[in-house]
Amino acid sequence: MTGARAVLGERLKALRAEKGMSLRQLSEQTGLSPGMLSNIENGVNEPSLGSLRTLAAVFEASIATLFTDPDAPMVAISSPGERMILQAGGAGYSYERLTPGRGDLEVLSAEIPPGAASSPTTWGHPSTECAYVISGTLTVEIGDETHTLHTGQSVTFDSRQPHRYLNESKRVTRIIVSVTPPTP
């Protein structure tokens, strides 16, 4: 189990214990199978963002608290192959988590395939968000506005506004997303 998976798994176990819930009871409230929940708690599986949102809602906590590691170092080196991967639901791609779980900042990297979107519809959360396009073209829907960003451009916005990211091009788009405070 990697460090990031271990922190998430341990945090979920602790929250479940605080609520006095069995895996079966948590399964009934989330719609996730007891086996899947056990695998997440034991660091075998990485949950999708949708599953994390569902779990956070059951525990009446922010998603950021699921990742907060009280033992996170003041200086953290992040290496490929050791980072947590967050599945973007049915979007067909995932985010690679570049930052440790200190609860103050989340930086994610993603390769978005042609035709993919970060979520089926726009949604908001209490954070400030910045997306930087490493390569390709990114369509960003924020409220009633649509913005098209190209390589080297970025957008920063109050993410309480409903938003989502789309790749409407025929090439893979690579982005970095920063969120503070973290609310994937």
Residue pairs with C-beta under 8 A, 6 or more apart in sequence:
1 9
1 42
1 43
1 44
2 43
2 82
2 83
2 84
3 82
4 67
4 82
4 83
4 84
4 97
4 100
4 101
5 43
5 46
5 84
6 43
7 67
7 69
7 101
8 40
8 43
8 47
8 66
8 67
8 84
8 101
9 40
9 41
9 42
9 43
10 41
11 65
11 66
11 67
11 68
12 37
12 40
12 41
12 55
12 66
13 41
15 59
15 61
15 66
16 23
16 26
16 41
16 59
19 58
19 59
21 29
23 34
23 37
23 38
23 41
24 34
26 32
26 34
26 37
26 55
26 58
27 33
27 34
27 37
29 58
30 37
30 51
30 54
30 55
30 58
31 54
32 40
32 47
32 51
32 54
32 55
36 45
39 45
40 46
40 47
40 51
46 84
46 85
46 86
46 87
47 55
47 86
47 87
48 86
48 87
48 88
48 89
49 86
49 87
49 88
49 89
49 95
49 184
50 89
52 63
52 66
52 86
52 184
53 63
55 66
56 62
56 63
56 65
56 66
62 181
62 183
63 182
63 183
63 184
64 103
64 106
64 181
64 182
64 183
65 103
67 101
67 103
67 106
67 182
68 101
68 102
68 103
69 100
69 101
69 102
72 100
72 101
72 102
73 100
76 99
76 100
78 98
78 99
78 100
83 96
83 97
83 98
84 96
84 97
85 94
85 95
85 96
85 97
86 94
86 95
86 96
86 97
86 108
86 184
87 94
88 94
88 95
88 110
88 116
88 118
88 119
89 119
89 120
90 120
91 112
91 116
91 117
91 118
91 119
92 113
92 115
92 116
93 110
93 111
93 112
93 113
93 116
94 110
95 108
95 109
95 110
95 177
95 184
96 108
96 109
96 110
97 106
97 107
97 108
98 107
98 108
98 109
98 176
99 105
99 106
99 107
103 181
103 182
104 180
104 181
104 182
105 178
105 179
105 180
105 181
105 182
106 178
106 179
106 180
106 181
106 182
106 183
106 184
107 176
107 177
107 178
107 179
108 176
108 177
108 178
108 179
108 184
109 174
109 175
109 176
109 177
110 174
110 175
110 177
111 172
111 173
111 174
112 118
112 136
112 138
112 165
112 166
112 167
112 172
112 173
112 174
112 175
113 167
113 172
114 167
114 168
114 169
114 170
114 171
114 172
115 167
115 168
116 166
116 167
117 164
117 165
117 166
117 167
118 164
118 165
118 166
119 164
121 162
121 164
122 141
122 142
122 143
122 162
122 163
122 164
123 162
123 163
123 164
124 159
124 160
124 161
124 162
124 163
125 159
125 160
125 183
126 159
126 160
126 181
126 183
127 159
127 160
127 179
127 180
127 181
127 182
127 183
128 156
128 157
128 158
128 159
128 179
128 180
129 156
129 157
129 159
129 163
129 177
129 178
129 179
130 154
130 155
130 156
130 157
130 177
130 178
130 179
131 138
131 140
131 149
131 154
131 155
131 165
131 175
131 176
131 177
131 178
132 153
132 154
132 175
132 176
132 177
132 178
133 149
133 150
133 151
133 152
133 153
133 154
133 173
133 174
133 175
134 151
134 174
134 175
134 176
135 151
135 172
135 173
135 174
136 150
136 151
136 167
136 169
136 171
136 172
136 173
136 174
137 148
137 149
137 150
137 151
137 167
137 168
137 169
137 171
137 173
138 148
138 149
138 165
138 166
138 167
138 173
138 175
139 146
139 147
139 148
139 149
139 165
139 166
139 167
139 168
140 146
140 147
140 148
140 149
140 155
140 163
140 164
140 165
140 166
141 147
141 162
141 163
141 164
141 166
142 155
142 157
142 161
142 162
142 163
143 161
143 162
143 163
147 155
149 155
157 163
159 179
159 183
165 175
165 177
167 173
